[in-house]
């Protein structure tokens, strides 16, 4: 009887998730935000960076770039129609059949540029065997999970609340519904140097949000000095069955409100993001740079995000080289609510962090994992060093390399 009841519950839960996915697949619910600059100028900027980084082999770098966004297809197999489909998404968040004439002209300018600058001319037509990444247009993909998985995560949420409450945190909610944990500084005096600046942290994709980050944060990053600590939550990627998404300006408003309430209007902060949590770091750097003293990026997905590695490795990859890649796929990228967030609320052109745009007064520390399964660490390391050589970024940016794969540094609080 108990087993039969449980099976009925699971069946009902499966039907609910299938109904939810059908709703999530509606593209029109989530109109794309505006580009930070004109689309073709933005695409040209990406190509120009490729050319600077890889000269004199920039022609091959452009071929690899296009092949990567075509999910590893050989460049010889790619047709003009395939790139039109990719650029329709990348530049306008549309299917190619919905392009306006002016948009088609701008895409045509891309091919003129390819031919004139690199001597690359793609054959006409469309290769059906070549699939390109069109993240926000693709169906929301997921592997069903038992309802017990979400019950377990709910219990872990209670554990997180209890642990953080015991060490002095309060659970808070901003006026726009964003939640965070806050612990005031143990010092009555205002911050006098960078190590005492309020610590503002954004987690990556993880069960129960910041739960698994607690040892790294409390035993490592904020151990040495008295400082206020803010742990912001992104429920949409915490496996809590939440469809509530806070976009760029929601996050900026929430952080400003929390800082003004707890620390005053003139305080400078230490802003930290791990993995997907580096996206809010990008938003705050763009909109609230006057409040930032230090930026710490841990396994950031936002550096060189216009390159295909992050999207392909996390969303599209279906062949796995090791157990960690399987864990990422089964534990994260194939979860319904995470997939919904990435397919309908992740706008790559708003999320990429261009370090040359960060004010020189802000100290930036980039921490990468050498064997990262998601972030292209070799590209990021090479790109940052090359940009320093070219003078594109200054001495305010420093790089740290760690052994291990994605998120392994979470298990090393002493570092």
C-alpha positions as CSV (number, residue, x, y, z in Angstrom):
1,X,0.0,0.0,0.0
2,X,2.8,2.4,0.9
3,X,4.7,1.5,-2.2
4,X,1.7,2.0,-4.4
5,X,1.0,5.4,-2.8
6,X,4.6,6.4,-3.4
7,X,4.4,5.4,-7.1
8,X,1.2,7.5,-7.5
9,X,3.0,10.5,-5.9
10,X,5.9,10.0,-8.3
11,X,3.6,9.7,-11.3
12,X,1.8,12.9,-10.3
13,X,5.1,14.7,-9.8
14,X,6.3,13.6,-13.2
15,X,3.2,14.9,-14.9
16,X,3.6,18.2,-13.1
17,X,7.2,18.6,-14.3
18,X,6.1,17.8,-17.9
19,X,3.4,20.5,-17.7
20,X,6.0,22.9,-16.2
21,X,8.4,22.2,-19.0
22,X,5.8,22.9,-21.6
23,X,5.2,26.3,-20.0
24,X,9.0,26.9,-19.7
25,X,9.4,26.2,-23.4
26,X,7.4,29.3,-24.3
27,X,10.0,31.7,-25.6
28,X,7.7,34.7,-25.7
29,X,7.5,34.8,-21.9
30,X,11.0,36.1,-21.7
31,X,11.9,38.9,-24.2
32,X,15.6,39.5,-24.5
33,X,17.2,42.5,-22.8
34,X,19.0,45.1,-24.8
35,X,22.5,44.7,-26.0
36,X,25.1,46.9,-24.2
37,X,25.9,48.3,-27.7
38,X,24.8,47.8,-31.3
39,X,24.8,44.1,-32.2
40,X,27.2,44.2,-35.2
41,X,29.6,46.4,-33.3
42,X,29.5,43.9,-30.4
43,X,30.2,40.9,-32.7
44,X,33.0,42.9,-34.4
45,X,34.5,43.5,-31.0
46,X,34.6,39.8,-30.3
47,X,36.3,39.0,-33.6
48,X,38.8,41.9,-33.0
49,X,39.8,40.4,-29.7
50,X,40.3,37.0,-31.4
51,X,42.5,38.7,-34.0
52,X,44.6,40.5,-31.4
53,X,45.0,37.4,-29.2
54,X,45.9,35.0,-31.9
55,X,47.7,37.1,-34.5
56,X,49.2,36.0,-36.9
57,X,47.2,32.8,-36.7
58,X,43.9,34.7,-36.3
59,X,42.3,33.1,-39.4
60,X,42.5,29.7,-37.8
61,X,41.2,31.1,-34.5
62,X,38.1,32.5,-36.3
63,X,37.5,29.1,-37.9
64,X,37.8,27.4,-34.5
65,X,35.4,30.0,-33.0
66,X,32.7,29.2,-35.6
67,X,33.3,25.5,-35.4
68,X,32.9,25.6,-31.6
69,X,29.6,27.4,-31.8
70,X,28.6,24.8,-34.4
71,X,29.2,22.2,-31.6
72,X,32.5,21.0,-32.9
73,X,31.6,20.6,-36.6
74,X,34.5,20.7,-39.0
75,X,34.8,24.1,-40.6
76,X,34.6,22.6,-44.0
77,X,31.2,21.2,-43.2
78,X,29.7,24.5,-42.2
79,X,27.5,26.3,-44.6
80,X,26.5,30.0,-44.7
81,X,23.0,29.1,-43.6
82,X,24.3,27.4,-40.4
83,X,26.1,30.6,-39.4
84,X,23.0,32.7,-40.3
85,X,21.0,30.6,-37.8
86,X,23.7,31.0,-35.1
87,X,24.0,34.8,-35.6
88,X,20.2,35.2,-35.7
89,X,20.2,33.8,-32.1
90,X,23.5,35.5,-31.0
91,X,22.6,38.9,-32.3
92,X,18.9,39.1,-32.1
93,X,17.7,36.1,-30.0
94,X,15.5,35.1,-33.0
95,X,15.1,32.2,-35.4
96,X,16.5,33.0,-38.8
97,X,13.1,32.9,-40.4
98,X,11.9,35.8,-38.2
99,X,14.7,38.2,-39.1
100,X,13.8,41.6,-40.4
101,X,15.4,42.8,-43.6
102,X,17.7,45.3,-41.8
103,X,18.9,42.4,-39.5
104,X,19.6,40.2,-42.4
105,X,21.7,43.0,-43.9
106,X,23.8,43.2,-40.6
107,X,24.3,39.5,-40.7
108,X,25.4,39.8,-44.3
109,X,28.0,42.4,-43.2
110,X,29.5,39.7,-41.0
111,X,30.2,37.5,-44.0
112,X,31.6,40.5,-45.9
113,X,34.0,41.1,-43.0
114,X,35.0,37.4,-42.8
115,X,35.9,37.5,-46.5
116,X,37.6,40.8,-46.5
117,X,39.7,40.4,-43.3
118,X,40.4,36.6,-43.2
119,X,39.7,35.4,-46.8
120,X,37.0,33.1,-45.5
121,X,34.0,32.5,-47.7
122,X,31.4,30.0,-46.6
123,X,29.5,27.9,-49.2
124,X,25.9,28.8,-49.7
125,X,23.2,26.5,-48.4
126,X,22.5,24.8,-45.1
127,X,24.0,21.6,-43.8
128,X,21.3,19.7,-41.9
129,X,24.0,17.6,-40.1
130,X,25.6,20.6,-38.5
131,X,23.8,21.9,-35.4
132,X,24.7,25.2,-33.9
133,X,24.1,26.5,-30.4
134,X,21.0,28.7,-30.0
135,X,20.7,28.6,-26.3
136,X,17.6,30.7,-25.6
137,X,15.7,29.2,-28.5
138,X,16.4,25.6,-27.8
139,X,13.8,23.4,-25.9
140,X,14.2,23.2,-22.1
141,X,15.9,19.8,-21.7
142,X,15.8,17.8,-18.4
143,X,16.1,14.3,-16.9
144,X,13.2,13.6,-14.5
145,X,14.2,13.3,-10.8
146,X,12.2,11.5,-8.1
147,X,10.3,13.8,-5.8
148,X,12.4,12.5,-2.9
149,X,15.4,14.4,-4.4
150,X,13.6,17.7,-3.9
151,X,12.4,16.7,-0.4
152,X,16.0,16.0,0.5
153,X,17.1,19.4,-0.8
154,X,14.4,21.0,1.2
155,X,15.7,19.3,4.3
156,X,19.2,20.6,3.4
157,X,17.7,24.1,3.1
158,X,16.6,23.8,6.7
159,X,20.1,22.6,7.7
160,X,21.7,25.6,5.9
161,X,19.4,28.0,7.8
162,X,20.2,26.4,11.1
163,X,24.0,26.4,10.5
164,X,24.1,30.0,9.3
165,X,21.9,31.1,12.1
166,X,24.2,29.5,14.7
167,X,27.2,31.4,13.3
168,X,25.5,34.7,13.5
169,X,23.7,35.2,10.2
170,X,20.2,36.5,9.7
171,X,18.0,35.5,6.8
172,X,16.8,38.6,4.9
173,X,14.6,39.5,1.9
174,X,14.8,42.6,-0.2
175,X,11.8,44.6,-1.4
176,X,11.9,42.8,-4.8
177,X,12.0,39.4,-3.2
178,X,15.7,38.5,-3.4
179,X,16.9,36.6,-0.4
180,X,20.3,36.7,1.3
181,X,22.0,35.9,4.6
182,X,23.7,38.7,6.5
183,X,26.2,38.8,9.3
184,X,27.3,42.2,10.6
185,X,30.9,43.0,11.2
186,X,32.3,42.2,14.6
187,X,34.1,45.6,14.7
188,X,32.2,48.8,15.6
189,X,34.5,50.9,13.4
190,X,33.9,51.4,9.6
191,X,36.2,49.5,7.3
192,X,39.7,51.0,7.2
193,X,41.3,48.8,4.5
194,X,40.4,46.2,1.8
195,X,40.4,43.2,4.2
196,X,37.6,44.8,6.2
197,X,35.3,45.7,3.3
198,X,31.9,44.1,3.4
199,X,32.0,40.7,1.7
200,X,29.3,40.2,-0.9
201,X,29.1,36.6,-2.3
202,X,27.2,35.0,-5.1
203,X,27.1,31.2,-5.4
204,X,27.1,29.1,-8.6
205,X,24.8,26.3,-9.6
206,X,24.5,24.2,-6.5
207,X,22.0,22.3,-4.4
208,X,20.6,24.6,-1.7
209,X,22.5,27.7,-2.9
210,X,25.4,28.7,-0.6
211,X,25.2,25.6,1.6
212,X,28.3,23.9,0.3
213,X,30.2,27.2,0.2
214,X,29.9,27.9,3.9
215,X,33.3,26.2,4.8
216,X,35.2,28.1,2.0
217,X,33.6,31.4,3.0
218,X,33.8,31.2,6.8
219,X,37.0,29.3,7.2
220,X,38.9,30.8,4.3
221,X,37.7,34.0,2.6
222,X,36.4,36.0,5.6
223,X,38.4,34.4,8.4
224,X,41.2,36.9,8.8
225,X,39.4,40.2,9.5
226,X,36.2,41.5,11.0
227,X,33.8,42.4,8.2
228,X,30.2,42.3,7.3
229,X,29.2,39.3,5.1
230,X,26.4,39.0,2.6
231,X,25.5,35.6,1.0
232,X,23.0,36.3,-1.8
233,X,20.8,33.4,-3.0
234,X,19.8,32.5,-6.5
235,X,16.9,30.1,-5.9
236,X,16.5,29.4,-9.6
237,X,19.8,27.4,-9.8
238,X,19.6,25.9,-6.3
239,X,17.4,22.9,-7.1
240,X,14.6,24.3,-5.0
241,X,11.9,24.0,-7.7
242,X,11.8,27.8,-8.0
243,X,10.9,29.6,-11.3
244,X,11.4,33.0,-9.7
245,X,14.3,34.6,-11.6
246,X,16.0,37.9,-10.7
247,X,17.6,39.5,-13.7
248,X,20.4,42.1,-13.9
249,X,18.6,45.1,-12.6
250,X,16.7,43.2,-9.9
251,X,20.1,42.0,-8.5
252,X,21.6,45.5,-8.7
253,X,18.6,47.0,-6.9
254,X,18.7,44.3,-4.2
255,X,22.4,44.6,-3.5
256,X,22.2,48.4,-3.3
257,X,19.3,48.2,-1.0
258,X,21.0,45.7,1.3
259,X,24.2,47.6,1.4
260,X,22.5,51.0,2.1
261,X,20.5,49.4,4.9
262,X,23.3,47.6,6.6
263,X,26.5,49.4,5.7
264,X,25.6,52.9,4.5
265,X,25.8,54.5,1.1
266,X,29.5,55.2,0.9
267,X,30.9,51.8,1.8
268,X,33.2,49.9,-0.7
269,X,32.7,46.2,-1.0
270,X,34.6,43.0,-1.8
271,X,32.5,41.4,-4.5
272,X,32.9,37.6,-5.0
273,X,31.3,35.2,-7.4
274,X,31.8,31.5,-8.1
275,X,31.0,30.0,-11.5
276,X,27.6,31.2,-12.5
277,X,27.8,33.7,-9.6
278,X,30.3,35.6,-11.7
279,X,27.3,36.9,-13.7
280,X,25.9,39.1,-10.9
281,X,29.5,40.3,-10.5
282,X,29.4,41.5,-14.1
283,X,26.1,43.2,-13.6
284,X,27.2,45.0,-10.5
285,X,30.5,46.0,-12.1
286,X,28.6,47.6,-15.0
287,X,26.0,49.3,-12.8
288,X,27.5,49.8,-9.3
289,X,31.3,50.1,-9.8
290,X,31.5,53.1,-7.5
291,X,30.7,50.7,-4.6
292,X,33.3,48.1,-5.5
293,X,36.8,47.9,-4.0
294,X,37.8,44.3,-4.8
295,X,36.5,41.7,-7.2
296,X,37.3,38.0,-6.7
297,X,36.3,35.7,-9.5
298,X,36.3,32.0,-8.7
299,X,36.0,29.6,-11.7
300,X,34.3,32.5,-13.6
301,X,32.1,31.6,-16.5
302,X,31.9,35.3,-17.6
303,X,35.4,35.7,-18.9
304,X,35.6,35.1,-22.7
305,X,31.9,34.0,-22.5
306,X,31.5,34.8,-26.1
307,X,33.7,31.9,-26.9
308,X,31.8,28.6,-27.1
309,X,33.5,26.5,-24.3
310,X,31.1,27.3,-21.4
311,X,27.9,26.9,-23.3
312,X,29.0,23.7,-25.1
313,X,30.6,22.1,-22.0
314,X,27.7,22.7,-19.7
315,X,24.6,22.7,-21.9
316,X,25.3,20.7,-25.0
317,X,27.9,18.2,-24.0
318,X,26.7,14.6,-24.1
319,X,30.0,12.6,-24.2
320,X,31.9,12.6,-20.9
321,X,35.6,12.0,-20.2
322,X,35.4,11.4,-16.4
323,X,33.2,11.0,-13.4
324,X,33.2,14.8,-12.7
325,X,31.7,15.6,-16.1
326,X,29.0,13.0,-15.5
327,X,28.3,14.6,-12.1
328,X,27.9,18.0,-13.7
329,X,25.5,16.6,-16.3
330,X,23.4,14.4,-14.0
331,X,23.5,16.7,-11.0
332,X,23.2,20.1,-12.6
333,X,22.8,20.8,-16.3
334,X,20.0,18.3,-16.8
335,X,17.9,19.5,-13.9
336,X,14.6,21.1,-15.0
337,X,14.7,24.4,-13.2
338,X,18.4,25.0,-13.9
339,X,17.8,24.2,-17.6
340,X,14.9,26.6,-17.6
341,X,17.1,29.4,-16.1
342,X,19.9,28.8,-18.7
343,X,17.6,28.4,-21.7
344,X,15.3,31.3,-21.0
345,X,17.1,33.7,-18.7
346,X,20.8,33.5,-19.5
347,X,21.7,36.3,-21.9
348,X,25.4,35.8,-22.9
349,X,25.9,39.4,-24.1
350,X,24.8,40.9,-20.8
351,X,26.8,38.4,-18.8
352,X,30.3,38.6,-20.3
353,X,32.8,40.5,-18.2
354,X,35.3,42.6,-20.3
355,X,38.1,43.2,-17.8
356,X,39.4,46.2,-19.8
357,X,36.1,48.0,-18.9
358,X,36.6,47.5,-15.1
359,X,37.8,50.7,-13.5
360,X,41.5,50.6,-12.7
361,X,40.7,51.6,-9.1
362,X,39.1,48.2,-8.6
363,X,41.5,45.3,-7.7
364,X,40.5,42.2,-9.6
365,X,41.7,38.6,-8.7
366,X,40.8,35.8,-11.1
367,X,41.1,32.3,-9.7
368,X,41.0,29.4,-12.2
369,X,41.1,25.6,-12.0
370,X,43.5,24.1,-14.4
371,X,41.4,21.0,-15.1
372,X,38.1,22.9,-15.2
373,X,35.4,20.8,-17.0
374,X,33.3,23.9,-17.8
375,X,35.5,27.0,-18.1
376,X,38.2,27.0,-20.8
377,X,40.9,27.7,-18.3
378,X,43.8,27.5,-20.8
379,X,42.0,30.1,-22.9
380,X,41.3,32.4,-20.0
381,X,44.9,32.1,-18.7
382,X,46.4,32.8,-22.2
383,X,43.9,35.6,-22.9
384,X,44.6,37.4,-19.6
385,X,48.3,37.2,-20.0
386,X,48.1,38.3,-23.6
387,X,45.9,41.2,-22.7
388,X,48.4,42.3,-20.1
389,X,51.2,42.2,-22.7
390,X,49.1,44.2,-25.1
391,X,48.2,46.7,-22.4
392,X,44.5,46.1,-22.6
393,X,44.2,45.3,-18.9
394,X,46.4,46.8,-16.2
395,X,48.2,45.8,-13.0
396,X,44.9,45.9,-11.1
397,X,44.1,42.4,-12.5
398,X,45.9,39.4,-11.2
399,X,45.6,35.7,-11.9
400,X,45.8,32.6,-9.6
401,X,45.8,29.0,-10.9
402,X,44.7,26.1,-8.8
403,X,45.0,22.3,-9.5
404,X,41.8,20.4,-9.9
405,X,38.5,20.7,-11.7
406,X,35.5,23.0,-11.6
407,X,34.5,24.0,-8.0
408,X,37.3,21.9,-6.4
409,X,38.5,25.1,-4.7
410,X,35.3,25.0,-2.7
411,X,36.8,22.1,-0.8
412,X,40.0,24.1,0.0
413,X,38.9,26.8,2.5
414,X,42.4,27.5,3.6
415,X,43.3,28.8,0.1
